[in-house]
């Protein structure tokens, strides 16, 4: 079950990288937006990416837990 743990850790790492990239995108959107509506439009495009990265990270953590439980 070691392979499940390592694959889960890699998937979790991808999810965390995705979460960090969405944080950077939000920071750039806040700095470069001139008005409130423009910033909301940019943030609404980032929210699905944030949820996807969170889901990927969660799936990876579940794989790690399953690997530890079965191993």
Helices and strands as residue ranges (DSSP letters): H 2-32, H 36-70
